[in-house]
Amino acid sequence: MRQAPACVIHSLWAQPRSSISPQTMAAASHRCSSVLITGCSRGLGRGLVEGLATAPHPPDLIIATCRQPEGAQELQKLRKKYNNIRILQLDVVSEESRQRVVQEVTELLGDQGLNCLINNAGENILASLDDVTAENMLQVYETNTVAQLMVTKAFLPLLKQAAQLNHGMGWHRAVIVNMSSISASIHLVQDKDIYLQIYPYRISKAALNMLTKCLAADLKVDGILCIALHPGWLKTDMGGDQAPMQIEESVPSILSVLAHLREEDSGCFLDWKGEIVPW
Ligand SMILES: NC(=O)c1ccc[n+]([C@@H]2O[C@H](COP(=O)([O-])OP(=O)(O)OC[C@H]3O[C@@H](n4cnc5c(N)ncnc54)[C@H](OP(=O)(O)O)[C@@H]3O)[C@@H](O)[C@H]2O)c1
C-alpha cells in the first residue's frame, strides 16, 4: 500500500480528523492484513465486512463470524464475490464456540497473528425502569460485556503474535475495537432521555467502556491498542427505521478512523467520525 511519509502522517494527526479530506486520509493510512469481526450475519457487522472487502486496500483476510453461517444469506453472497472473506461460526456467549473458532483462525492465519479484532456482536432488550429485571440485565450483560471480554481473551495470543511482528501502534499492528454506544455515556445522561428505555443495554455498554479502558492500560506494553467506538445511530434491526444514518454512510468513516488510529487513541471512546465521546 502507498503510504505518506512519516512527517505528513504526523502533521495530519495534529489536525482534527473531520477537517482532513478522505483523499489525504487515504494516503496517510496504514494497512491491516487480517481482521476478525463478530456478529456479521446482518446489520453493522455485515456492513463492515462489505466495506473492508471493497476498500481500496483491503485486508488479505476478513474473518466474518456469526452464530448461524448457513442462515446468513447476504454474508454468503459477499463471500462468493470476494475471495478474501472467510465465514466462521461463533456464538460469542459460548465458551465451546470461542475455543473452536480460535483454533480455526489460528490455522487460517499461520504465524502472522491477528491485526484487528472488532467486537461488534451485540444485543438490546427494551426495558425501562418499570420493565428491567435481573434476568434481562444479566442476559444483555453476558452478550455485550462478558462475551466481549472472553472473546478478546481467546484471541489475545493471536493479537500478541501480530504485535510482535510489527512496530508502532495501529491496525497494521494490533487493535481491539469494542462496539459501544453513545447511550452508554454517563456524561451525556439527561432527564427523560430516550435511552432511559434501555437500561440493560446502556449499562452493559458503559461496562464495556470500562473494559476498553482496562484493556488499553493492560495491553499497551504488548503494543495492542484498544478503543470503544460509537458507530452512529444506524438503520439496522437494532437501530430501527427512525435512525438517521444508513450503514453505508457510517462504515467508510469507521474504517478511516480505524486506519488512522494512533497510540494516544488507545483507551478512548470515539465516534464514527473519530471525534471523542465523553465517558
Ligand atoms: N444500530 C445502531 O444504531 C447502533 C448504535 C450504537 C451501537 N451499536 C452497536 O453496534 C453493534 C452492531 O449493531 P447492529 O445495529 O448491527 O445490531 P443488529 O442489527 O441487531 O445485529 C446484531 C448482530 O449481533 C449478532 N449477535 C447477537 N448475539 C450474538 C451472539 N451471542 N453471538 C454472535 N453474534 C451475536 C447478531 O446475530 P444473529 O443474526 O445471530 O442474531 C447480529 O449479527 C452492536 O454492538 C450495537 O450495540 C449499534
The ligand as an ORCA input file, in Angstrom:
! r2SCAN-3c Opt
* xyz 0 1
  N     -27.597      0.321     15.153
  C     -27.261      1.329     15.926
  O     -27.828      2.437     15.825
  C     -26.143      1.165     16.938
  C     -25.777      2.297     17.696
  C     -24.763      2.171     18.622
  C     -24.095      0.973     18.777
  N     -24.464     -0.116     18.029
  C     -23.733     -1.361     18.251
  O     -23.242     -1.866     17.023
  C     -23.209     -3.301     17.049
  C     -23.986     -3.858     15.858
  O     -25.309     -3.381     15.963
  P     -26.394     -3.593     14.818
  O     -27.166     -2.344     14.742
  O     -25.760     -4.152     13.612
  O     -27.314     -4.707     15.530
  P     -28.245     -5.829     14.876
  O     -28.714     -5.394     13.552
  O     -29.247     -6.156     15.930
  O     -27.231     -7.050     14.705
  C     -26.681     -7.632     15.850
  C     -25.672     -8.669     15.412
  O     -25.104     -9.238     16.610
  C     -25.221    -10.655     16.472
  N     -25.261    -11.332     17.765
  C     -26.105    -11.137     18.816
  N     -25.826    -12.012     19.788
  C     -24.797    -12.791     19.346
  C     -24.091    -13.888     19.885
  N     -24.362    -14.389     21.098
  N     -23.086    -14.414     19.157
  C     -22.779    -13.934     17.944
  N     -23.442    -12.928     17.348
  C     -24.453    -12.356     18.064
  C     -26.493    -10.877     15.675
  O     -26.507    -12.213     15.176
  P     -27.859    -13.056     14.873
  O     -28.290    -12.696     13.493
  O     -27.419    -14.464     15.007
  O     -28.871    -12.650     15.902
  C     -26.318     -9.801     14.613
  O     -25.420    -10.210     13.624
  C     -23.796     -3.708     18.402
  O     -22.776     -3.970     19.323
  C     -24.585     -2.487     18.817
  O     -24.730     -2.388     20.212
  C     -25.464     -0.045     17.112
*
